[in-house]
Amino acid sequence: MNVFAINFMLTALMSYMGTGAKFKVYGGIKPSAGGAETTLLAAAVLADPEGVVSGGMLVLAQADAAGDIALATGVATWGRLETADGVWVEDFTVSGPSGSGQVKITAVDPAPGDPEGQIYAGGTFLLGTVILGA
């Protein structure tokens, strides 16, 4: 598929997601596509539009540059992109920086001995670079 077609599909995806779409991270075992949620650790509300499409890629952007508040403490193992209405778009594996997850989670100033991908309740959850597409 050519880049023009991919850009078109990613732009349509942004339109479909709507204002208030979210990227959520969870602890626990990743379900089958669109399956039941496990422990919600944090949710980033996406910007409007949700990001920038260029070169066959969509780079997601968080609505609040200061981040969103983490809801629970735990190790992030999977993530979900959903529309503003809570409709499933896609699920992803999540890991710490040295893991094999499609999305990497990095804790700033983690406590000694804490695992990679640790989320802390009440902490700030910031999206770094999240790229969808080619």
Wavefront OBJ file of the C-alpha trace (Angstrom):
o trace
v 0.000 0.000 0.000
v 1.356 3.450 -0.812
v 1.984 6.211 1.708
v -0.851 8.357 0.339
v -3.367 5.580 1.034
v -1.955 4.959 4.520
v -2.076 8.700 5.311
v -5.697 8.771 4.147
v -6.649 5.816 6.390
v -4.854 7.287 9.423
v -6.566 10.657 8.890
v -9.920 8.833 8.699
v -9.028 7.001 11.931
v -8.466 10.335 13.695
v -11.848 11.559 12.490
v -13.491 8.325 13.666
v -11.935 8.528 17.163
v -13.379 11.982 17.861
v -12.580 14.595 20.477
v -11.718 12.960 23.785
v -10.266 9.687 22.438
v -8.000 7.881 24.923
v -4.915 5.724 25.099
v -5.255 3.544 28.210
v -2.732 1.254 29.901
v -3.614 -1.785 31.978
v -2.045 -4.365 34.249
v -2.856 -8.030 33.880
v -3.125 -10.383 30.935
v -3.914 -8.762 27.576
v -7.310 -9.994 26.337
v -8.127 -10.988 22.788
v -8.790 -8.024 20.473
v -11.391 -5.763 22.074
v -11.870 -8.171 25.011
v -12.682 -7.382 28.623
v -10.520 -4.789 30.345
v -8.301 -5.760 33.271
v -6.879 -3.322 35.878
v -6.852 0.211 34.447
v -3.653 1.961 35.546
v -3.753 5.205 33.544
v -5.515 6.896 30.642
v -4.167 9.661 28.435
v -6.839 11.843 26.849
v -5.688 12.590 23.307
v -5.510 16.009 21.703
v -7.966 17.253 19.074
v -6.885 16.268 16.505
v -5.347 13.166 18.062
v -1.980 13.733 16.452
v -0.169 14.396 13.213
v -0.230 12.209 10.091
v 2.853 12.220 7.886
v 4.819 9.678 5.884
v 2.395 6.830 6.605
v 2.502 7.372 10.368
v 0.209 8.878 12.990
v 2.071 10.356 15.959
v -0.381 10.597 18.859
v -0.528 13.723 21.012
v -1.865 14.110 24.551
v -4.485 16.815 25.150
v -2.808 18.121 28.307
v 0.935 18.688 27.920
v 1.202 18.375 31.726
v -0.146 14.805 31.499
v -2.994 12.905 33.110
v -3.113 11.444 36.617
v -2.389 7.709 36.964
v -5.339 5.908 38.532
v -3.710 2.836 40.078
v -0.315 1.366 40.911
v 0.889 -1.605 38.907
v 3.021 -2.812 36.034
v 1.649 -1.890 32.608
v 1.325 -4.964 30.382
v -1.062 -3.869 27.640
v -2.749 -0.775 26.248
v -5.892 0.160 24.366
v -6.751 2.940 21.964
v -10.428 3.855 22.095
v -12.783 6.449 20.681
v -14.236 9.327 22.659
v -17.333 7.128 23.180
v -15.262 4.263 24.624
v -15.410 2.109 21.481
v -12.416 -0.207 21.002
v -9.980 0.734 18.223
v -6.858 -1.397 18.869
v -4.954 -3.169 21.646
v -1.167 -3.188 22.098
v 1.368 -5.036 24.214
v 3.195 -2.807 26.724
v 6.548 -3.290 28.428
v 9.400 -1.411 30.023
v 12.157 -0.021 27.770
v 14.087 -3.309 27.551
v 10.992 -5.457 26.915
v 9.362 -6.520 23.674
v 6.092 -4.544 23.982
v 4.727 -2.584 21.052
v 4.492 0.379 23.454
v 7.275 1.117 25.959
v 6.608 2.585 29.418
v 9.355 4.449 31.246
v 9.060 5.556 34.872
v 10.909 8.740 35.798
v 12.850 8.314 39.052
v 11.482 4.850 39.896
v 11.941 3.477 43.398
v 14.948 1.144 43.661
v 13.977 -2.388 42.722
v 10.688 -1.453 41.021
v 10.051 -3.275 37.733
v 10.181 -1.534 34.372
v 6.766 -0.347 33.235
v 5.670 0.496 36.781
v 2.843 3.040 37.021
v 2.232 4.858 40.306
v -1.270 5.909 41.437
v -1.471 9.686 41.665
v 1.636 10.130 39.518
v 1.700 11.922 36.196
v 1.102 9.809 33.087
v 2.652 11.365 29.992
v 2.622 10.022 26.453
v 6.040 10.090 24.912
v 6.249 9.174 21.251
v 3.431 6.828 20.217
v 3.462 6.108 16.482
v 0.840 4.145 14.553
v 1.308 3.059 10.943
v 4.233 2.108 8.767
l 1 2 3 4 5 6 7 8 9 10 11 12 13 14 15 16 17 18 19 20 21 22 23 24 25 26 27 28 29 30 31 32 33 34 35 36 37 38 39 40 41 42 43 44 45 46 47 48 49 50 51 52 53 54 55 56 57 58 59 60 61 62 63 64 65 66 67 68 69 70 71 72 73 74 75 76 77 78 79 80 81 82 83 84 85 86 87 88 89 90 91 92 93 94 95 96 97 98 99 100 101 102 103 104 105 106 107 108 109 110 111 112 113 114 115 116 117 118 119 120 121 122 123 124 125 126 127 128 129 130 131 132 133 134
